Amino acid sequence: MILPIVWKNPAIPGFASLEWGHTVFFFPSTMTQVTNTVRFVLDGQIVEAQGKRRTTTVLDYLREQLHRTGTKEGCAEGDCGACVVMVGELNAAGTGVDYVATNACIQLLPSLDGKSVKTIESLIKPDGTMHPVQEEMVKCHGSQCGFCTPGIVMSLVNLVQTNASPVRQDITDALSGNLCRCTGYVPIIDAAAKACEKKTALKLDDSADLPLLKEIRRSSVPTLSLDGEIIVQPVVRTKKGNEFVSPATIAEVADYLLKNPTTTLLAGSTEIGLQVNKQFSRPDHIMYLGNVAELRQVTETSSAWRIGAAVSLTQVEALVAQAYPDFTEVLRRFGSPPIRSTATLAGNIANGSPIGDTMPCLMALGASLVLRRGEKTRKVLLDYYYTGMKKNVMEAGEFIEAVELPKPLAGQVFRAHKVSKRFEQDISATCAAISYTLKDGKLSGVKLAYNGLAPSPCRAPKLEALLEGRVPYEVKAAELDAAIAASFTARDGLRATWAYRAMVARNLALEFIEEQKEVA
């Protein structure tokens, strides 16, 4: 409550004051000053993490503060899966908890505020009974050294929360982010299948968590000053003024970035988590976008999808599965389920890696970005977004609000393929994507894009011109080789030599039109 009183002594401990005319309004400082407390639910109890740095990882807090040592650190970069936990949020109806498997090693603790967590220790019931997945892992001898086992179990338990009858492909996909060097995967896959045969006790009992999640639920409306100005309340603030903020509305995001244009935007933490762990990065201002409802929405028209900047790759994968199967396959090989459950299209685009997987697909499909600065928005074709390695056209305080992805047109062909040393969960050597139609047996409207060949993902206009209007079987490998040599600067990289990449780029282009040769 705000209490209007007569001005007498402005130095009242624990109170802040704001003069308005001849009346001074006093209000408890806790209403405007951060408590430096991250609150989340763990097994029927509210945990209050106080005074932790804004870059503390979920893994470090679980192990060092809560002594949940079942969760292991293997790689500290979201690659091995030994640290997988389940992070939950209230569903839209408030009647249950929606979980995602998450790599605790790269998730930042303040992003848990208002959510719940399940660790391997959470699976044991009060009477000591194990979860069916754990029981079958024992019976099928799915564990030897045991270091990776907690993460494997959590990945499988997360799977059966929404799929109690998984087929083998579902199980292997769920395990694609968990590395085991002891048993091999046959006993682990068998354990998952046998656990699901029971059909009972697969779903976690989170009834005790529901009222607590409602109690700590973050506000869905912004805090306003007496003048009606937005005040973005920090989750964590240091004595130096560095902050971790978690806004609920897009208006808060825009306002905060205008005032703090160097803020690091955090969505899936699949890049920032690496910087924190490997480069010891400590950004001054971090803004978590995972609670902004507008950025988590997908809307559509008859011609396109509008994908919010905080929509996960898992959601995008399901969204485009029927329209663009090749794009879905590229996404399926993007990291692992725990990575895709938090990573976003906008994050992959904004990161701007020369070998970013999603950008060639989006460019070939003619995707655009909705950029916002303050209350103003503008649309930029993804083709023109990058200006160099890790450089783009965004102004200070501007951010990606949404990605607009066109729906397929009648007769449109879309093909894409990623080449990497390891089939799953590996970085591209080269990823290529093409879109075209056939008119009178000739290629038309060709859009061809690559990663790995230039300082940023890009279209290949000289190759497009070579293909445009041609009958597919007339296109020769030597022509493509010449166009590639004229389009890109030869450079070797850590993932592949230039000779290899150039050859792959040519062969993928030929592969993409090969089916049309057969039709012709």
Secondary structure as UniProt FT lines:
FT   STRAND          3..5
FT   TURN            13..14
FT   STRAND          15..20
FT   TURN            21..22
FT   STRAND          23..28
FT   HELIX           29..31
FT   STRAND          37..42
FT   TURN            43..44
FT   STRAND          45..50
FT   TURN            54..55
FT   HELIX           58..60
FT   HELIX           61..65
FT   TURN            69..70
FT   TURN            82..83
FT   STRAND          84..90
FT   TURN            92..93
FT   STRAND          97..103
FT   TURN            104..106
FT   HELIX           109..112
FT   TURN            113..114
FT   STRAND          116..118
FT   HELIX           120..123
FT   TURN            126..127
FT   HELIX           132..139
FT   TURN            140..141
FT   HELIX           149..162
FT   HELIX           168..174
FT   TURN            175..177
FT   HELIX           186..198
FT   TURN            207..209
FT   HELIX           210..215
FT   STRAND          223..224
FT   TURN            226..227
FT   STRAND          230..231
FT   STRAND          234..237
FT   TURN            239..240
FT   STRAND          243..245
FT   HELIX           250..259
FT   TURN            261..262
FT   STRAND          264..266
FT   TURN            270..271
FT   HELIX           272..278
FT   STRAND          285..288
FT   TURN            290..291
FT   HELIX           293..296
FT   STRAND          298..300
FT   STRAND          304..308
FT   TURN            309..310
FT   HELIX           313..319
FT   TURN            320..323
FT   HELIX           325..332
FT   HELIX           337..340
FT   TURN            341..342
FT   HELIX           345..351
FT   TURN            354..355
FT   HELIX           358..364
FT   TURN            365..366
FT   STRAND          368..373
FT   TURN            374..375
FT   STRAND          376..381
FT   HELIX           382..384
FT   STRAND          386..388
FT   TURN            389..390
FT   STRAND          391..392
FT   TURN            396..397
FT   STRAND          399..406
FT   TURN            410..411
FT   STRAND          413..419
FT   STRAND          430..439
FT   TURN            440..441
FT   STRAND          442..450
FT   STRAND          458..459
FT   HELIX           461..467
FT   TURN            468..469
FT   HELIX           472..474
FT   HELIX           477..487
FT   HELIX           498..519
//
